[in-house]
Amino acid sequence: MTDVHDLGGRLGLGRIEREAREPVFHAPWEGRVCGLVNCAIGFGWIPIDVFRCGIERMDPERYLRASYYERWLTSLERVLAEAGVLARGYRPPPRTAPAGFERAASAPPRFRVGDAVRTTPRASGRHTRLPGYAGEKRGVVAHARRAFVFPDTNAHGVGEQPQHLYTVRFAARELWGERAEPRASVCVDLFEPYLEESTAEDGCDGA
């Protein structure tokens, strides 16, 4: 079961219509919302993971009807209110976290390039960067990245808890079944807690 915002790999949602010479913003208010969100995150009032989680918490029917920047505005209003930023006399706390998202991990990486891995089930109802289509799938570590802020914890106010990041290569047919091109592959950046060692019984062929 995936959440309504997790649309990757879903069928039956209609054709994507491309707009010729599409502007960056269709109305002035969209540009203002974009600026407000960048300020709120850039000034450290809210983490980007909290903002993303706010979009995911929208009512499903409302989410599907809303435009891109309507979703941004809905989340911004909610998370700023919850953080007390909109309260009279609010004073932002001093910034203590370093810039960017790269951090030092508390443990060495579990996986290396070439390791066969299997993804965990996708957790529904909580913020995660593991897409639904990649849950419980077999792949191979293509690149071992550095450690970064873990969105799954940071979005829920329980700390950055840095985790190692990996680029995992999946055979397209592992993700999409027989309708996928037989020799195609897909690479997805995934945090270490999403991965477990793949056994020989899993039948992982390394894409």
C-alpha positions as CSV (number, residue, x, y, z in Angstrom):
1,M,0.0,0.0,0.0
2,T,1.4,3.4,-1.0
3,D,0.3,6.9,-0.1
4,V,-1.5,9.1,-2.6
5,H,1.5,11.3,-3.3
6,D,3.7,8.3,-4.1
7,L,2.8,8.3,-7.8
8,G,6.0,6.9,-9.3
9,G,5.3,3.8,-11.4
10,R,1.5,4.0,-11.1
11,L,-0.7,3.5,-14.1
12,G,-4.1,4.9,-15.1
13,L,-3.5,8.5,-14.0
14,G,-3.9,9.9,-17.5
15,R,-1.6,11.4,-20.0
16,I,0.9,14.1,-19.0
17,E,0.1,17.2,-21.2
18,R,3.1,19.3,-22.1
19,E,2.5,23.0,-22.3
20,A,4.4,24.7,-25.1
21,R,6.6,27.5,-23.8
22,E,5.4,26.8,-20.3
23,P,6.4,29.7,-17.9
24,V,8.1,29.1,-14.6
25,F,5.1,30.5,-12.8
26,H,1.5,30.7,-14.2
27,A,0.5,33.5,-11.8
28,P,2.4,36.0,-9.6
29,W,1.3,34.3,-6.4
30,E,3.1,31.1,-7.4
31,G,6.4,33.0,-7.5
32,R,5.7,34.5,-4.1
33,V,5.0,31.1,-2.6
34,C,8.2,29.7,-4.1
35,G,10.1,32.6,-2.5
36,L,8.5,32.1,0.9
37,V,9.3,28.4,0.9
38,N,12.9,29.0,0.0
39,C,13.1,31.7,2.8
40,A,11.5,29.4,5.4
41,I,13.9,26.6,4.6
42,G,16.9,28.8,4.0
43,F,16.5,30.8,7.2
44,G,16.2,27.5,9.2
45,W,12.6,28.1,10.3
46,I,11.6,24.6,9.0
47,P,13.7,21.7,7.6
48,I,13.0,20.7,4.0
49,D,11.9,17.3,5.2
50,V,9.2,18.8,7.4
51,F,8.0,20.8,4.4
52,R,7.9,17.7,2.2
53,C,6.1,15.8,4.9
54,G,3.5,18.6,5.1
55,I,2.6,18.1,1.5
56,E,2.3,14.3,2.1
57,R,-0.1,15.0,5.0
58,M,-2.7,16.7,2.7
59,D,-6.1,15.2,2.4
60,P,-5.8,12.7,-0.6
61,E,-8.7,14.2,-2.5
62,R,-7.4,17.7,-2.0
63,Y,-3.9,16.6,-3.0
64,L,-5.0,15.2,-6.3
65,R,-7.1,18.4,-7.1
66,A,-4.4,20.9,-6.1
67,S,-1.8,22.4,-8.4
68,Y,1.9,22.1,-7.7
69,Y,2.2,25.4,-5.9
70,E,-1.1,25.0,-4.2
71,R,0.4,22.0,-2.5
72,W,3.5,24.1,-1.5
73,L,1.2,26.8,0.0
74,T,-0.9,24.3,1.9
75,S,2.2,22.7,3.4
76,L,3.9,26.0,4.2
77,E,0.8,27.3,6.0
78,R,0.5,24.1,8.1
79,V,4.2,23.6,9.1
80,L,4.8,27.3,9.9
81,A,1.8,27.3,12.1
82,E,2.9,24.1,13.8
83,A,6.4,25.5,14.4
84,G,5.0,28.7,15.9
85,V,6.6,30.8,13.2
86,L,3.3,32.6,12.6
87,A,2.7,33.4,16.3
88,R,3.0,37.0,17.4
89,G,6.4,37.8,18.7
90,Y,8.1,34.7,17.2
91,R,11.9,34.8,17.3
92,P,13.7,32.2,15.3
93,P,16.2,30.2,17.3
94,P,19.9,30.5,16.4
95,R,21.0,28.1,13.7
96,T,23.2,25.3,15.0
97,A,23.1,22.8,12.2
98,P,25.9,23.0,9.5
99,A,25.0,24.1,6.1
100,G,24.0,21.5,3.5
101,F,22.9,18.0,4.2
102,E,26.2,16.0,4.3
103,R,27.0,14.8,7.8
104,A,29.3,12.4,9.6
105,A,27.7,9.0,10.2
106,S,28.0,7.2,13.6
107,A,29.0,3.9,12.0
108,P,30.9,2.7,8.9
109,P,28.9,1.8,5.7
110,R,27.4,-1.7,5.6
111,F,27.5,-2.1,1.9
112,R,30.1,-1.7,-0.9
113,V,29.9,-1.3,-4.7
114,G,28.8,-4.6,-6.2
115,D,26.9,-5.9,-3.2
116,A,23.5,-7.5,-3.9
117,V,20.8,-5.9,-1.8
118,R,17.1,-6.1,-1.3
119,T,15.0,-3.1,-0.3
120,T,12.7,-3.1,2.7
121,P,9.0,-2.6,2.4
122,R,8.0,1.0,2.0
123,A,6.6,2.5,5.3
124,S,3.1,4.0,4.6
125,G,1.9,7.0,6.5
126,R,5.4,8.3,7.4
127,H,7.8,10.4,5.4
128,T,10.4,8.4,3.5
129,R,12.5,8.7,0.4
130,L,12.0,5.1,-0.6
131,P,9.6,5.2,-3.5
132,G,6.8,2.6,-3.5
133,Y,7.8,1.1,-6.8
134,A,11.2,0.2,-5.3
135,G,10.0,-1.4,-2.1
136,E,10.9,-5.1,-1.6
137,K,13.0,-5.2,-4.8
138,R,16.4,-6.7,-5.6
139,G,19.3,-4.7,-6.9
140,V,23.1,-4.1,-6.8
141,V,25.0,-1.2,-5.2
142,A,26.4,0.8,-8.1
143,H,27.9,3.7,-6.1
144,A,28.6,4.2,-2.4
145,R,27.9,7.9,-1.4
146,R,28.7,9.8,1.7
147,A,26.4,10.1,4.7
148,F,23.5,12.6,4.8
149,V,20.7,13.8,7.0
150,F,18.1,11.0,7.2
151,P,14.8,12.5,6.0
152,D,12.7,9.8,7.7
153,T,13.6,11.0,11.1
154,N,14.3,14.6,10.4
155,A,10.8,15.1,9.0
156,H,9.2,13.9,12.3
157,G,11.3,16.0,14.7
158,V,13.5,13.1,16.1
159,G,16.8,14.4,14.8
160,E,19.0,14.2,11.7
161,Q,20.4,10.7,12.4
162,P,22.8,10.8,9.4
163,Q,22.8,7.6,7.2
164,H,24.9,6.4,4.4
165,L,23.5,6.8,0.9
166,Y,23.9,4.4,-2.0
167,T,23.0,4.4,-5.7
168,V,21.3,1.1,-6.3
169,R,20.8,-0.3,-9.8
170,F,17.7,-2.4,-10.5
171,A,16.8,-4.4,-13.6
172,A,13.8,-2.6,-15.1
173,R,11.8,-5.9,-15.1
174,E,12.5,-6.3,-11.4
175,L,10.6,-3.0,-10.9
176,W,8.0,-3.1,-13.6
177,G,7.6,-6.7,-14.6
178,E,7.5,-8.2,-18.0
179,R,6.2,-5.0,-19.6
180,A,9.6,-3.3,-19.0
181,E,12.4,-3.4,-21.6
182,P,14.4,-6.6,-21.0
183,R,17.9,-5.0,-20.9
184,A,17.0,-1.7,-19.3
185,S,17.9,-0.7,-15.7
186,V,17.0,2.0,-13.2
187,C,19.2,3.6,-10.6
188,V,17.8,5.0,-7.4
189,D,19.6,6.8,-4.5
190,L,18.6,5.0,-1.3
191,F,19.6,5.4,2.4
192,E,21.1,2.5,4.2
193,P,18.1,1.7,6.5
194,Y,16.1,0.9,3.3
195,L,18.5,-1.9,2.4
196,E,19.3,-5.4,3.6
197,E,21.7,-8.0,2.3
198,S,20.3,-10.0,-0.6
199,T,20.7,-13.8,-0.3
200,A,21.3,-16.3,-3.1
201,E,17.7,-17.4,-2.6
202,D,16.6,-13.9,-3.7
203,G,17.9,-14.7,-7.2
204,C,19.4,-11.2,-7.7
205,D,21.1,-11.0,-11.1
206,G,22.6,-7.6,-10.6
207,A,20.6,-5.9,-13.4
